[in-house]
């Protein structure tokens, strides 16, 4: 498509001499702008993807995909209902759960927490919990006086395995002197750390029987925690459960409802960031246009000489097109390399920057996660590269066309 002469002239024009140095500086800034724009876009999109996938994996690994509530505040006679739900296609597990808010006190410190009572033998079915026990074991979570807490809660209260924590529930016994809060002390049998700050600092697990005794729920539970094969198909399974001939009226909520605001906000932020960062590449493309227009204006005499020597308008256009395209292609390639390398080593880079600056760049209290995630989507990376190349090549068309339209007579006359 481009012969040796055209490639030589394009390279010659990009390596401007001293008196033409400003044109070369503009080309350098254009190249740097495209490279930084592509790299930033790849990095931000990868971090947003990783943030969403990591959060989604931890949320759905820690909680169920679907919740079955009773018509009243609690769900009584739940065993037959649980058996019916287990028989529906797509349902993997059903876990009766008792849940309630409490105040946790230990060593003179107090924290708000959520107590979740589940069958201790079924916790092993939750890989997110089973794989992240850092002290003790799930097998020790038995009886009515043992509990499992998160690592962040243990750290804040200064607790270790075997220590005691006191749970205080505002919903106590009603006496002649008013309501008396329920208070009970439990021994820490296990400590978990799933890597999500909210879960590691706010949840206390009790065996189901212990939670029923503490919250005075006898033979009832708060809800059924349902796990399905594919979280994305939970809407269909919800419809199957709703249409099944169950023995009592139930209310259904899936993970999309409970986390819809959060994930919708992430998607909106991701789209806005994509549009904003694309402007970096657009600005760099405008720099290519301005640089090439200045180059065409500066090389008017050269263009005229080339035309009088027999160069066609197409040849002149290809020379300047190749000069501009070289900036775009080189900038895009450098941006791709920089973005991919940064994403592959983002956690190490974060640790180095934190040690150099002495500041915490990714606080788990704010971002929920203890590590910065990055998940590159190959299709997304290719789309960013193609968009950058398309904008860069489009930016060279008008200056190249203007160079090809230069009149040799007029150019030589004014020289």
C-alpha positions as CSV (number, residue, x, y, z in Angstrom):
1,X,0.0,0.0,0.0
2,X,2.9,2.4,0.8
3,X,6.1,2.2,-1.2
4,X,9.6,2.7,0.1
5,X,9.7,6.4,-1.1
6,X,6.5,7.3,0.8
7,X,7.7,5.6,4.0
8,X,11.1,7.3,3.8
9,X,9.4,10.8,3.3
10,X,7.0,10.2,6.2
11,X,9.8,9.2,8.5
12,X,11.8,12.2,7.3
13,X,9.0,14.6,8.1
14,X,8.5,13.1,11.6
15,X,12.2,13.7,12.4
16,X,12.1,17.5,12.0
17,X,15.2,19.6,11.9
18,X,15.9,22.3,14.5
19,X,14.0,25.0,12.8
20,X,11.0,22.7,12.5
21,X,11.3,21.4,16.0
22,X,8.0,22.7,17.2
23,X,6.2,20.3,14.8
24,X,8.1,17.4,16.2
25,X,7.3,18.5,19.8
26,X,3.5,18.5,18.9
27,X,3.9,15.0,17.4
28,X,5.6,13.8,20.6
29,X,2.9,15.2,22.8
30,X,0.3,13.6,20.5
31,X,2.0,10.2,20.8
32,X,2.3,10.6,24.6
33,X,-1.4,11.6,24.9
34,X,-2.6,8.6,22.9
35,X,-0.4,6.2,24.9
36,X,-1.5,7.6,28.2
37,X,-5.2,7.7,27.1
38,X,-5.2,4.1,26.0
39,X,-3.3,2.9,29.0
40,X,-5.5,4.8,31.4
41,X,-8.6,3.6,29.7
42,X,-7.5,-0.1,29.9
43,X,-6.4,0.2,33.5
44,X,-9.6,1.9,34.7
45,X,-11.9,-0.5,32.8
46,X,-9.9,-3.4,34.2
47,X,-10.1,-2.1,37.8
48,X,-13.9,-1.5,37.4
49,X,-14.4,-5.0,36.0
50,X,-12.3,-6.5,38.7
51,X,-14.0,-4.5,41.4
52,X,-17.4,-5.6,40.2
53,X,-16.5,-9.3,39.7
54,X,-14.6,-9.5,43.0
55,X,-17.4,-7.8,44.9
56,X,-20.0,-9.9,43.2
57,X,-18.1,-13.1,43.9
58,X,-17.6,-12.3,47.6
59,X,-21.2,-11.1,48.1
60,X,-22.7,-14.2,46.4
61,X,-20.2,-16.5,48.1
62,X,-20.9,-15.1,51.5
63,X,-24.7,-14.8,51.1
64,X,-27.2,-16.8,49.2
65,X,-28.7,-16.0,45.8
66,X,-32.3,-16.1,46.8
67,X,-34.2,-15.5,50.1
68,X,-37.6,-17.1,51.0
69,X,-39.4,-15.1,53.7
70,X,-42.6,-16.1,55.5
71,X,-45.8,-14.0,55.4
72,X,-45.1,-12.9,59.0
73,X,-41.9,-11.7,60.7
74,X,-40.6,-15.2,61.0
75,X,-40.9,-18.4,59.0
76,X,-42.4,-21.3,61.0
77,X,-42.7,-25.0,60.0
78,X,-39.8,-24.4,57.6
79,X,-38.6,-27.9,57.1
80,X,-41.3,-29.0,54.6
81,X,-41.0,-25.7,52.8
82,X,-37.2,-26.2,52.5
83,X,-37.7,-29.7,51.1
84,X,-40.0,-28.4,48.4
85,X,-37.6,-25.6,47.5
86,X,-34.7,-28.1,47.3
87,X,-36.7,-30.1,44.7
88,X,-36.9,-27.3,42.2
89,X,-34.6,-27.5,39.3
90,X,-31.6,-25.2,39.6
91,X,-31.6,-25.1,43.4
92,X,-28.3,-26.3,44.9
93,X,-28.8,-25.8,48.6
94,X,-31.3,-24.4,51.1
95,X,-30.1,-23.1,54.4
96,X,-32.5,-22.2,57.2
97,X,-31.2,-18.9,58.7
98,X,-31.9,-16.9,61.8
99,X,-30.7,-13.3,61.6
100,X,-30.8,-10.3,64.0
101,X,-28.9,-7.2,65.0
102,X,-27.0,-7.1,68.2
103,X,-24.3,-5.1,70.1
104,X,-21.0,-7.0,70.6
105,X,-19.0,-6.1,73.6
106,X,-15.5,-7.4,74.7
107,X,-12.5,-6.0,76.5
108,X,-14.5,-2.8,77.2
109,X,-15.2,-2.2,73.5
110,X,-18.6,-2.3,71.8
111,X,-19.5,-2.7,68.1
112,X,-22.8,-3.2,66.2
113,X,-23.0,-6.5,64.4
114,X,-25.4,-8.8,62.7
115,X,-25.8,-12.3,64.1
116,X,-26.5,-15.1,61.6
117,X,-27.6,-18.5,62.9
118,X,-27.2,-21.4,60.4
119,X,-26.8,-25.1,60.7
120,X,-23.1,-25.5,61.6
121,X,-22.7,-28.6,59.4
122,X,-24.0,-26.7,56.3
123,X,-21.4,-23.9,56.5
124,X,-18.9,-26.1,54.7
125,X,-21.2,-25.8,51.7
126,X,-20.1,-22.1,51.5
127,X,-16.6,-22.2,50.0
128,X,-16.2,-18.5,50.6
129,X,-16.4,-19.2,54.4
130,X,-14.9,-22.7,54.4
131,X,-11.7,-21.7,52.6
132,X,-11.1,-18.6,54.6
133,X,-11.0,-19.8,58.2
134,X,-7.8,-18.3,59.6
135,X,-8.2,-19.6,63.2
136,X,-10.1,-22.6,64.6
137,X,-12.4,-24.7,62.4
138,X,-16.0,-25.0,61.4
139,X,-16.1,-28.4,63.2
140,X,-15.6,-26.5,66.5
141,X,-18.7,-24.4,65.9
142,X,-21.1,-26.6,67.9
143,X,-23.3,-26.4,71.0
144,X,-25.2,-23.4,72.2
145,X,-22.3,-21.3,73.5
146,X,-19.8,-20.9,70.6
147,X,-19.5,-18.4,67.9
148,X,-17.5,-17.5,64.8
149,X,-16.5,-13.9,64.1
150,X,-14.7,-12.0,61.3
151,X,-11.0,-11.1,61.4
152,X,-11.7,-7.3,61.3
153,X,-14.1,-7.5,64.2
154,X,-11.6,-9.6,66.2
155,X,-8.9,-7.1,65.5
156,X,-11.0,-4.1,66.6
157,X,-12.1,-5.8,69.8
158,X,-8.7,-7.3,70.5
159,X,-10.0,-10.9,70.5
160,X,-8.3,-14.2,69.8
161,X,-9.5,-17.8,69.6
162,X,-11.0,-19.0,72.8
163,X,-11.9,-15.5,74.1
164,X,-15.4,-14.6,75.0
165,X,-17.7,-12.1,73.4
166,X,-21.0,-10.8,74.8
167,X,-24.0,-10.3,72.6
168,X,-26.7,-7.8,73.7
169,X,-30.0,-7.7,71.8
170,X,-32.4,-4.8,72.3
171,X,-35.4,-7.2,71.8
172,X,-35.4,-8.7,75.3
173,X,-37.9,-10.1,77.7
174,X,-40.8,-7.9,78.8
175,X,-41.1,-7.6,82.6
176,X,-43.1,-5.5,85.0
177,X,-40.2,-3.0,85.0
178,X,-40.0,-2.8,81.2
179,X,-38.0,-4.6,78.5
180,X,-34.8,-6.3,79.6
181,X,-32.2,-6.8,76.9
182,X,-31.0,-10.3,76.2
183,X,-27.3,-10.7,77.2
184,X,-25.3,-13.9,76.6
185,X,-21.6,-14.6,76.3
186,X,-20.1,-17.0,73.7
187,X,-16.7,-18.5,73.2
188,X,-14.9,-17.8,69.9
189,X,-14.6,-21.1,68.2
190,X,-13.4,-19.8,64.8
191,X,-12.3,-16.6,63.0
192,X,-12.8,-16.1,59.3
193,X,-11.5,-13.5,56.8
194,X,-13.2,-13.3,53.4
195,X,-11.4,-10.1,52.3
196,X,-14.5,-7.9,52.3
197,X,-14.4,-5.3,55.1
198,X,-18.2,-5.2,55.6
199,X,-18.4,-9.0,56.2
200,X,-15.2,-9.3,58.2
201,X,-16.2,-6.6,60.6
202,X,-20.0,-7.0,61.0
203,X,-21.1,-10.6,61.1
204,X,-21.2,-13.1,63.9
205,X,-22.1,-16.7,63.1
206,X,-23.9,-19.0,65.6
207,X,-25.2,-22.6,65.2
208,X,-28.8,-22.5,64.2
209,X,-30.1,-23.9,67.5
210,X,-28.0,-21.4,69.5
211,X,-29.4,-18.5,67.5
212,X,-33.0,-19.8,67.9
213,X,-32.5,-19.9,71.7
214,X,-30.9,-16.5,71.8
215,X,-33.6,-14.7,69.7
216,X,-36.4,-16.8,71.2
217,X,-37.6,-18.1,67.9
218,X,-38.2,-21.8,69.0
219,X,-39.0,-23.7,65.9
220,X,-38.9,-20.9,63.4
221,X,-36.3,-19.1,61.3
222,X,-35.9,-15.6,59.7
223,X,-35.7,-16.9,56.1
224,X,-34.5,-19.7,53.9
225,X,-31.1,-18.9,52.2
226,X,-31.2,-20.5,48.7
227,X,-28.2,-21.2,46.5
228,X,-28.7,-21.8,42.8
229,X,-26.5,-23.2,40.0
230,X,-26.3,-19.9,38.1
231,X,-26.8,-16.6,39.9
232,X,-27.7,-14.9,36.5
233,X,-30.7,-17.2,36.0
234,X,-32.1,-16.6,39.5
235,X,-35.1,-14.7,38.1
236,X,-36.3,-17.9,36.3
237,X,-35.8,-20.0,39.5
238,X,-37.6,-17.3,41.5
239,X,-40.6,-17.7,39.2
240,X,-40.5,-21.5,39.6
241,X,-40.6,-21.2,43.4
242,X,-43.4,-18.6,43.3
243,X,-45.5,-20.8,41.1
244,X,-44.9,-24.0,43.1
245,X,-47.7,-25.4,45.2
246,X,-46.2,-24.3,48.5
247,X,-48.1,-24.8,51.8
248,X,-48.0,-21.2,52.9
249,X,-47.7,-17.7,51.4
250,X,-44.1,-16.7,51.0
251,X,-42.1,-13.5,49.9
252,X,-39.1,-13.9,47.6
253,X,-36.1,-11.6,47.2
254,X,-33.1,-12.4,45.1
255,X,-29.6,-10.9,45.1
256,X,-30.4,-8.6,42.3
257,X,-33.0,-6.8,44.5
258,X,-30.9,-6.7,47.6
259,X,-27.8,-5.3,45.8
260,X,-29.4,-3.6,42.8
261,X,-28.6,0.0,43.9
262,X,-24.9,-1.0,44.5
263,X,-24.3,-2.7,41.2
264,X,-26.3,-0.2,39.2
265,X,-24.2,2.6,40.7
266,X,-21.0,0.7,39.6
267,X,-22.3,0.3,36.1
268,X,-23.1,4.0,35.8
269,X,-19.7,5.0,37.2
270,X,-18.0,2.6,34.7
271,X,-19.8,4.1,31.7
272,X,-19.1,7.7,32.8
273,X,-15.4,6.9,33.4
274,X,-15.2,5.3,29.9
275,X,-16.6,8.5,28.3
276,X,-14.4,10.8,30.3
277,X,-11.2,8.9,29.6
278,X,-12.0,8.6,25.9
279,X,-11.7,12.4,25.8
280,X,-8.0,12.0,26.5
281,X,-7.6,10.1,23.2
282,X,-9.9,12.6,21.4
283,X,-7.7,15.5,22.5
284,X,-4.6,13.6,21.4
285,X,-6.2,13.0,18.0
286,X,-6.8,16.8,17.7
287,X,-3.2,17.3,18.5
288,X,-2.4,15.0,15.5
289,X,-4.6,17.2,13.3
290,X,-3.0,20.5,14.4
291,X,0.5,19.0,14.1
292,X,0.0,17.7,10.6
293,X,-1.6,21.0,9.5
294,X,1.4,22.8,10.7
295,X,3.6,20.3,9.0
296,X,1.8,20.6,5.7
297,X,2.0,24.4,5.9
298,X,5.7,24.2,6.7
299,X,6.4,21.7,3.9
300,X,4.5,23.6,1.2
301,X,7.7,24.1,-0.9
302,X,8.7,20.4,-0.5
303,X,5.2,19.3,-1.6
304,X,5.4,21.6,-4.7
305,X,8.9,20.1,-5.6
306,X,7.6,16.6,-5.2
307,X,4.6,17.4,-7.4
308,X,6.8,18.9,-10.2
309,X,9.0,15.8,-10.0
310,X,6.0,13.6,-10.9
311,X,4.5,12.7,-7.5
312,X,0.8,12.3,-7.7
313,X,-1.7,13.8,-5.3
314,X,-2.4,10.3,-4.0
315,X,1.4,9.8,-3.2
316,X,1.5,13.1,-1.3
317,X,-1.6,12.2,0.6
318,X,-0.2,8.8,1.6
319,X,3.1,10.4,2.8
320,X,1.3,12.7,5.3
321,X,-1.3,10.0,6.1
322,X,1.6,7.7,7.0
323,X,3.3,10.3,9.1
324,X,0.1,10.9,11.2
325,X,-0.8,7.2,11.3
326,X,2.7,6.4,12.7
327,X,2.0,8.6,15.7
328,X,-1.4,7.0,16.3
329,X,-0.2,3.4,15.8
330,X,2.9,3.9,18.0
331,X,1.0,5.7,20.7
332,X,-1.7,3.0,20.8
333,X,0.9,0.2,20.9
334,X,2.8,1.8,23.8
335,X,-0.5,2.4,25.6
336,X,-1.5,-1.2,25.2
337,X,1.8,-2.5,26.6
338,X,1.7,0.0,29.5
339,X,-1.9,-0.7,30.3
340,X,-1.5,-4.5,30.3
341,X,1.7,-4.5,32.3
342,X,0.2,-2.1,34.9
343,X,-2.9,-4.3,35.2
344,X,-0.9,-7.5,35.6
345,X,1.1,-5.9,38.5
346,X,-1.4,-3.4,39.9
347,X,-1.3,-4.8,43.5
348,X,2.5,-4.8,43.6
349,X,2.6,-1.2,42.2
350,X,0.0,-0.2,44.9
351,X,2.2,-1.7,47.7
352,X,5.3,0.1,46.4
353,X,3.5,3.5,46.1
354,X,2.1,3.0,49.6
355,X,5.5,2.4,51.0
356,X,7.0,5.4,49.2
357,X,4.3,7.8,50.1
358,X,3.4,6.5,53.5
359,X,-0.4,6.7,52.8
360,X,-3.0,4.1,52.3
361,X,-4.1,4.3,48.7
362,X,-6.9,1.6,48.8
363,X,-8.6,1.7,52.2
364,X,-10.7,-1.4,52.8
365,X,-13.1,0.7,54.9
366,X,-14.0,2.7,51.8
367,X,-13.6,0.3,49.0
368,X,-14.9,-2.9,50.8
369,X,-12.0,-5.0,49.5
370,X,-8.6,-5.6,51.0
371,X,-6.7,-5.8,47.7
372,X,-7.1,-3.8,44.5
373,X,-8.6,-6.0,41.8
374,X,-8.0,-5.8,38.0
375,X,-9.7,-8.0,35.5
376,X,-9.0,-7.3,31.9
377,X,-11.6,-8.2,29.3
378,X,-9.8,-9.1,26.0
379,X,-12.8,-7.8,23.9
380,X,-12.7,-4.5,25.8
381,X,-9.0,-4.1,25.4
382,X,-9.3,-4.8,21.6
383,X,-12.2,-2.3,21.5
384,X,-10.1,0.4,23.2
385,X,-7.2,-0.2,20.8
386,X,-9.5,-0.1,17.7
387,X,-11.1,3.1,18.9
388,X,-7.8,4.7,19.4
389,X,-6.5,3.6,16.0
390,X,-9.8,4.7,14.4
391,X,-9.6,8.2,15.9
392,X,-5.9,8.6,15.1
393,X,-6.4,7.5,11.4
394,X,-9.4,9.7,11.1
395,X,-7.4,12.7,12.4
396,X,-4.9,12.3,9.6
397,X,-7.4,12.4,6.7
398,X,-8.1,16.2,6.5
399,X,-4.4,17.3,6.8
400,X,-3.4,14.7,4.2
401,X,-6.2,15.7,1.9
402,X,-5.1,19.4,2.3
403,X,-1.5,18.5,1.5
404,X,-2.6,16.6,-1.7
405,X,-4.6,19.7,-2.7
406,X,-1.6,22.0,-2.5
407,X,-1.1,23.9,-5.8
408,X,2.7,23.6,-6.8
409,X,2.6,26.9,-8.7
410,X,1.1,28.9,-5.8
411,X,3.4,27.2,-3.3
412,X,6.6,28.0,-5.3
413,X,5.4,31.5,-6.0
414,X,5.1,32.5,-2.4
415,X,8.4,30.9,-1.5
